[in-house]
């Protein structure tokens, strides 16, 4: 998969970078310089005949510089108050679309040679929309457990359709010296993941948070453990014309600014983000990843509005939240013991598929938000309320259905809502057909005792195994078709009919018992907030 070999070398001694002893006690370079080259043979070496790449951005986490016509850059390090020990800081490359790193794309200052030289290699990489990425968050060490198997299995099933993965923090429980046991397995898992994985830092990834210990001059305290084992805390790159950005979430407070808290972001981080987004060619499509977007709106909201960020993804709260900040759709994902998201980006916008791993445990880790379902056990996803737009209604109260199917009355529309409750009976599979339209196009959704299929993506644990009754909710509106399966998973499908369509309950290899199938025509009007294409 694109870029895996490069990312696996992030913590190894890549050939383009000097590999010496760790320099935590040594004097660190004040200037960083080097070249970004087109590594045409992708061998990770700086060959004499390879050309430099102009206009590539390089950052010390505070400022940005661009490579010149020969691919050269030079940075005089600026101060960053969140790195009292400079050796923990990183130099990062932000590469453009249709390229991918052939070696390291970042390095800690403490691991650079005394002369401060750092070269980067890029190889050509064809990148076209649509692309799909995974978003997960708050694994708290479970990345080597349940999440490891479930997500790897799904991505393997989807093969080349998933391109990238983003995890928005709280990878473990950072404490010193426990971080040395917590973070290395996460590093190994990241390197072995089927697609390139990028991380944003969370509060539980900061050693010494909420006290003065964060600023101890060691390689682990503060952000040090994260940059040693995982990633830079601020990074960006382009892929298929989309600009992806990761940002940290901490700032100094209290007398003499000695305490580090997570109720805002530091000014240096906000300025870095503004500079990064300002340099991206307009119009830009920007996707931002941070551990939490709430409590940081004073510095962050103006930047979201200024740069028209397309989607903001986060975690932290251990619940699903559907919201917006400064006009930007803002999605928080439940922690990885429960759901995650697949985000499909097309040339027109994006679609979000909510996934759940079939978690059963009650409690805060598996609850929906206040705007979602009641706070009982089980992961839930938000279903919009279309009541105010409902028109003509059709229904099936109690009906045994087979392959011939049964329509919900004669209601047909280009915008409609439907709800279905069904029991398997003797059928080996049951589902719903929406359509056909004047072009003969229909969509079908099938379920069986072991899995739920929505569109062409199949997941086993999206339903409660052994559950006798399945519930589905459908909304066909201007943005396409949204489907909710058992209140545990949401799928968005690009189906916009050219003429009115109907809804039919169907089954095969036996008969299923429909307890109710309701369908409503939806009147035109302002769409309910959904993750439809803009």
C-alpha positions in Angstrom: 0.0 0.0 0.0 1.2 3.5 -0.7 3.9 4.8 1.6 4.1 1.8 4.0 7.7 1.1 3.4 8.5 4.8 4.0 6.6 5.0 7.3 8.1 1.8 8.6 11.5 3.5 8.4 10.4 6.5 10.5 12.1 5.2 13.6 14.9 3.3 11.8 18.1 4.7 10.4 17.0 5.8 6.9 19.8 6.2 4.4 19.0 9.9 3.8 19.5 10.8 7.4 22.6 10.6 9.6 22.2 7.9 12.3 24.3 8.7 15.3 23.9 8.4 19.1 21.1 10.2 20.8 22.2 13.7 21.7 20.1 14.5 24.7 23.0 15.9 26.6 24.9 17.3 23.7 24.7 20.8 22.2 21.9 20.8 19.6 22.2 22.6 16.2 20.7 26.1 15.9 20.2 25.8 12.2 18.8 22.9 10.2 19.5 22.6 6.5 19.3 20.0 3.7 17.6 19.1 0.4 14.4 17.5 -0.7 15.2 15.4 -3.7 13.2 13.4 -6.2 14.3 9.9 -5.3 13.3 8.5 -8.7 14.4 5.0 -8.0 12.9 5.1 -4.5 16.0 3.5 -3.0 16.1 5.9 0.0 19.5 7.1 -1.1 20.7 10.6 -2.1 22.1 9.7 -5.5 24.3 12.2 -7.3 22.1 12.5 -10.4 18.9 13.0 -8.5 17.2 16.5 -8.7 15.9 18.7 -6.0 12.2 19.4 -5.6 11.3 23.0 -5.4 8.5 24.5 -3.3 8.3 21.7 -0.7 7.4 23.0 2.8 9.7 22.1 5.8 8.8 23.1 9.4 10.4 23.1 12.9 6.9 23.1 14.4 6.8 26.9 14.7 7.6 28.2 11.2 7.6 27.1 7.6 10.2 27.5 4.8 10.0 26.3 1.2 12.7 24.6 -0.7 14.4 26.6 -3.5 14.7 25.7 -7.2 17.5 23.2 -6.3 15.4 21.6 -3.4 17.5 23.3 -0.7 16.1 24.7 2.6 17.5 26.2 5.7 15.8 26.9 9.1 17.0 28.9 12.0 15.2 27.3 14.9 12.5 29.4 16.5 11.5 29.0 20.2 8.6 26.8 21.1 7.5 27.2 24.7 5.9 23.7 24.7 9.4 22.1 24.2 11.6 23.3 27.1 14.0 20.6 26.1 14.7 21.3 22.4 15.9 17.8 21.6 12.3 16.5 21.7 11.3 18.9 18.9 11.0 17.6 15.3 11.7 18.8 11.8 9.0 17.7 9.4 8.4 17.8 5.6 4.9 18.5 4.2 4.9 16.8 0.9 2.7 17.7 -2.1 0.1 15.5 -3.8 1.3 12.9 -6.2 4.4 12.3 -4.2 5.2 10.1 -1.2 8.2 10.0 1.1 10.8 7.4 0.1 12.5 7.8 3.5 11.9 9.7 6.7 9.5 12.6 6.6 10.4 13.8 10.1 13.2 13.6 12.6 13.8 14.7 16.2 16.5 17.4 16.8 18.3 15.1 19.2 18.9 12.5 16.5 20.4 14.9 14.0 24.2 15.3 13.4 26.0 18.2 14.9 25.9 20.1 11.6 22.1 20.0 11.5 21.8 18.4 8.1 18.5 16.6 7.2 17.7 15.5 3.7 14.3 14.2 2.6 13.4 11.9 -0.4 10.2 11.9 -2.4 9.1 9.4 -5.0 6.3 9.8 -7.6 3.0 8.4 -6.4 -0.2 8.6 -8.5 -3.2 9.8 -6.3 -6.7 10.2 -7.5 -10.1 10.8 -5.9 -12.1 9.1 -4.5 -10.1 8.1 -1.5 -11.1 6.5 1.8 -9.5 6.9 5.2 -10.1 5.4 8.7 -10.5 7.6 11.7 -10.2 6.1 15.2 -9.4 7.6 18.5 -8.6 7.0 22.2 -7.4 3.4 22.1 -5.7 3.6 25.5 -3.4 0.7 24.7 -6.2 -1.4 23.1 -4.6 -0.9 19.7 -2.7 -4.2 20.2 -5.9 -5.9 21.3 -9.5 -5.7 19.9 -8.9 -2.8 17.6 -5.9 -4.4 16.1 -7.8 -7.4 14.8 -11.1 -5.8 13.9 -9.7 -2.9 11.9 -7.0 -4.8 10.2 -9.5 -7.5 9.1 -11.9 -4.9 7.7 -9.2 -3.1 5.8 -7.9 -6.4 4.4 -11.4 -7.1 3.2 -11.6 -3.7 1.5 -8.2 -4.2 0.0 -7.0 -1.1 -1.9 -10.1 1.0 -1.2 -8.7 2.3 2.1 -5.7 4.6 1.7 -4.8 6.2 5.0 -5.6 6.0 8.8 -5.7 8.8 11.4 -5.8 8.3 15.2 -6.6 11.4 17.3 -4.8 10.7 20.5 -4.8 9.1 23.9 -2.8 6.2 22.6 -1.8 4.9 26.0 -1.5 6.2 29.5 1.7 8.3 29.5 3.6 8.3 32.8 7.2 8.0 33.5 8.7 5.4 33.3 5.6 3.5 32.2 5.6 5.2 28.8 8.5 2.9 27.8 6.1 -0.1 28.2 3.0 1.7 26.7 4.3 3.4 23.6 6.7 0.9 21.8 4.0 -1.6 21.1 1.8 1.1 19.6 4.8 2.1 17.4 5.2 -1.5 16.2 1.4 -1.7 15.5 1.5 1.5 13.5 4.4 0.3 11.4 2.7 -3.0 10.7 -0.7 -1.5 9.8 -2.0 -2.2 6.3 -2.1 1.5 5.4 0.0 4.5 6.5 -1.2 5.7 9.9 -0.8 9.2 11.3 -1.3 10.3 14.9 -2.4 13.5 16.8 -1.4 13.8 20.4 -3.9 13.5 23.3 -3.8 14.5 26.9 -2.9 11.0 28.0 0.1 11.1 25.7 1.7 14.0 27.6 4.0 13.0 30.5 3.6 15.2 33.5 0.5 17.0 32.3 -1.4 19.2 34.9 1.8 19.9 36.8 5.3 21.3 36.6 6.9 17.9 35.8 6.0 18.3 32.1 8.9 20.6 31.6 11.6 18.4 33.1 14.6 18.2 30.8 14.4 14.6 29.8 13.6 12.8 26.6 10.2 11.6 28.0 8.5 14.5 29.8 6.0 16.7 28.2 5.7 15.9 24.5 9.1 14.0 24.5 7.7 10.5 24.8 5.3 11.1 21.9 8.0 12.5 19.6 10.4 9.7 20.6 8.1 6.8 19.8 5.1 8.0 17.8 5.0 11.2 15.7 5.5 14.9 15.5 2.8 16.8 17.3 2.2 19.2 14.4 2.3 17.8 10.8 0.6 18.2 7.4 0.8 16.7 3.9 -1.3 16.6 0.7 -2.8 13.5 -0.8 -4.9 13.5 -3.9 -5.5 17.2 -3.7 -6.6 17.0 0.0 -4.6 18.8 2.7 -4.4 16.8 5.9 -3.2 18.5 9.2 -2.5 17.2 12.7 -2.3 19.6 15.7 -1.5 19.3 19.4 -3.9 20.3 22.2 -2.1 21.8 25.2 -1.2 25.2 26.6 0.6 26.7 29.5 -1.4 28.3 32.4 -1.0 29.5 36.0 1.7 31.5 37.7 4.7 31.9 35.4 3.0 29.6 32.9 4.5 26.5 34.6 1.5 24.2 34.3 0.4 22.5 31.1 -3.4 22.1 30.6 -5.7 20.9 27.8 -8.4 23.6 27.8 -6.9 25.4 24.8 -4.0 25.5 22.4 -0.8 27.4 22.6 -0.4 30.6 20.5 2.6 29.0 18.7 0.4 26.1 17.6 -2.3 28.4 16.3 0.2 30.5 14.4 1.8 27.4 12.9 -1.7 26.2 11.8 -2.5 29.6 10.3 0.8 29.7 8.4 0.4 26.1 7.1 -3.2 26.7 5.8 -2.3 30.1 4.4 0.4 28.5 2.1 -2.0 25.9 0.6 -3.2 26.8 -2.9 -6.8 28.1 -2.9 -9.4 26.8 -3.1 -8.1 24.3 -0.6 -9.8 21.2 0.8 -8.6 20.9 4.4 -9.1 18.0 6.9 -8.0 18.7 10.5 -7.2 16.1 13.2 -6.9 17.1 16.8 -7.7 15.3 20.1 -10.4 17.7 21.1 -11.9 20.8 19.4 -14.0 22.0 22.3 -12.5 24.5 24.7 -10.1 25.8 22.1 -12.5 27.9 20.1 -11.0 31.3 20.9 -7.9 30.6 18.9 -9.1 27.8 16.6 -12.6 28.9 15.5 -11.4 31.9 13.6 -8.9 29.7 11.7 -11.6 27.2 10.8 -13.7 29.9 9.3 -10.9 31.8 7.7 -9.5 28.7 5.8 -12.9 27.0 5.2 -11.9 23.7 6.8 -14.0 21.0 5.2 -14.0 18.5 8.1 -12.7 18.4 11.7 -12.2 15.0 13.4 -11.5 14.5 17.0 -12.0 12.2 20.0 -11.4 12.7 23.8 -15.0 12.4 25.1 -15.5 8.7 24.4 -18.8 9.3 22.7 -20.1 10.0 19.2 -20.8 13.7 18.7 -22.1 15.3 15.6 -21.6 19.1 15.7 -20.0 22.0 14.0 -17.5 24.7 15.0 -17.4 28.0 13.1 -19.4 26.4 10.2 -17.0 23.4 9.9 -18.6 19.9 10.5 -17.1 18.6 13.7 -17.2 14.8 14.4 -16.0 13.2 17.6 -15.6 9.5 17.6 -16.2 7.1 20.5 -13.1 5.4 21.8 -11.7 2.4 19.9 -13.2 -0.3 22.1 -16.4 0.8 20.3 -16.9 2.7 17.0 -14.6 4.2 14.4 -15.3 5.9 11.1 -14.6 5.4 7.4 -14.5 8.7 5.5 -14.9 8.7 1.7 -13.7 11.8 -0.1 -15.0 12.4 -3.6 -14.4 15.2 -6.0 -17.6 16.9 -4.7 -17.3 16.4 -0.9 -17.3 13.7 1.6 -19.3 10.9 3.1 -18.9 9.3 6.5 -19.6 5.7 7.5 -20.0 5.1 11.2 -18.8 1.7 12.3 -19.1 -0.2 15.6 -17.3 -3.2 16.7 -20.3 -4.7 18.5 -19.3 -3.5 21.9 -21.6 -4.7 24.8 -20.1 -3.0 27.8 -22.3 -0.2 29.4 -20.9 3.0 30.7 -19.4 6.3 29.5 -17.1 4.6 26.9 -20.1 3.3 24.9 -22.7 6.0 25.3 -24.1 8.4 22.7 -24.0 12.1 23.3 -26.8 14.2 24.8 -28.2 14.9 21.3 -28.1 11.2 20.5 -29.7 8.2 22.2 -30.4 8.0 25.9 -27.4 7.3 28.0 -27.9 3.6 28.4 -25.4 0.9 27.5 -24.4 0.3 23.9 -22.8 2.5 21.2 -25.3 4.6 19.4 -25.3 6.9 16.4 -27.4 9.9 15.9 -30.5 9.7 13.6 -31.8 13.1 12.5 -35.5 14.0 13.1 -37.3 14.5 9.8 -40.8 14.8 11.4 -41.4 18.4 10.4 -40.8 17.5 6.7 -42.9 14.4 6.5 -45.7 14.2 3.9 -47.6 11.2 2.5 -47.3 8.0 4.5 -47.5 4.3 3.7 -47.0 1.3 6.0 -46.9 -2.4 6.5 -48.0 -3.4 10.0 -47.4 -7.1 10.2 -46.5 -9.1 7.1 -44.6 -12.2 6.1 -42.4 -11.4 3.1 -40.4 -13.5 0.7 -38.5 -12.9 -2.5 -41.6 -11.3 -4.1 -41.4 -8.6 -1.5 -44.0 -6.2 -0.2 -44.2 -2.5 -0.7 -45.2 0.0 2.0 -48.3 1.3 0.3 -48.1 3.3 -2.9 -45.9 6.1 -1.6 -43.2 7.1 -4.1 -41.0 10.1 -4.0 -37.5 11.4 -4.8 -37.1 12.4 -1.1 -38.3 10.0 1.5 -37.8 8.5 4.9 -38.3 4.8 5.9 -38.1 2.8 9.0 -38.2 -1.1 9.2 -38.4 -3.6 12.0 -38.0 -7.2 10.9 -37.5 -10.7 12.4 -35.6 -13.3 10.4 -38.2 -16.1 10.5 -37.1 -18.8 8.2 -35.3 -16.5 5.8 -31.6 -16.8 5.4 -31.4 -13.1 4.4 -33.8 -10.1 4.6 -33.7 -6.5 3.6 -35.1 -3.5 1.8 -35.1 -2.4 -1.8 -35.4 1.3 -2.7 -36.3 2.1 -6.3 -36.4 1.6 -9.2 -36.3 5.0 -10.7 -37.0 5.8 -14.4 -33.5 4.5 -15.3 -34.2 1.2 -13.6 -31.7 1.9 -10.8 -32.4 0.5 -7.3 -30.4 -0.1 -4.2 -30.8 -3.1 -1.9 -29.7 -3.6 1.7 -29.4 -7.2 3.0 -28.9 -8.7 6.4 -28.4 -12.2 7.6 -27.9 -13.8 11.1 -24.2 -13.0 11.0 -23.7 -9.8 9.2 -25.2 -6.6 7.9 -24.4 -5.4 4.4 -24.9 -1.7 3.5 -23.9 -0.7 0.1 -20.8 -2.7 -0.8 -19.2 -2.6 2.7 -19.9 -5.5 5.0 -19.2 -5.6 8.7 -20.0 -8.5 11.0 -20.4 -6.8 14.4 -22.5 -3.9 13.2 -25.5 -5.8 14.7 -25.9 -7.5 18.0 -25.1 -11.2 17.3 -28.1 -13.3 18.4 -30.4 -10.3 18.3 -33.8 -11.5 17.1 -35.2 -8.3 15.7 -33.3 -5.9 13.3 -34.2 -2.2 13.0 -33.2 0.0 10.1 -33.8 3.7 9.3 -33.4 5.2 5.8 -33.3 8.9 4.7 -33.1 9.7 1.0 -32.5 13.4 0.6 -30.6 15.9 -1.6 -27.3 14.6 -0.4 -27.9 10.9 -1.1 -29.1 7.9 0.9 -28.3 7.5 4.6 -28.8 4.1 6.4 -28.8 3.3 10.1 -28.5 -0.4 11.0 -29.7 -1.4 14.5 -28.7 2.1 15.8 -25.1 0.9 15.8 -23.8 1.8 12.4 -24.4 4.5 9.8 -23.7 4.3 6.1 -24.0 7.0 3.4 -24.6 5.9 -0.2 -24.5 8.1 -3.3 -28.0 7.3 -4.6 -29.9 10.2 -6.0 -32.9 9.0 -8.1 -33.9 10.6 -11.3 -37.6 10.0 -10.6 -39.8 9.0 -7.7 -39.0 5.7 -6.0 -40.7 3.4 -3.6 -39.7 1.2 -0.7 -40.2 -2.6 -0.5 -39.4 -5.2 2.2 -37.7 -8.3 0.7 -36.4 -11.7 1.8 -34.8 -14.8 0.2 -34.4 -18.5 0.9 -37.4 -18.4 3.2 -39.8 -15.8 4.7 -39.1 -13.0 7.1 -41.6 -11.4 9.4 -41.9 -7.6 9.0 -43.3 -6.1 12.2 -43.5 -2.6 10.6 -42.3 -0.8 7.5 -43.1 2.9 7.4 -42.3 5.2 4.6 -42.9 9.0 4.4 -42.5 11.4 1.5 -40.2 14.2 2.6 -41.2 17.7 1.6 -38.5 20.0 0.1 -36.8 22.2 2.6 -33.6 22.8 4.4 -31.7 19.5 4.8 -31.2 18.1 8.2 -27.6 18.2 9.2 -25.9 15.1 7.8 -22.6 14.2 6.4 -23.6 14.5 2.8 -21.6 15.9 -0.1 -21.3 19.7 0.0 
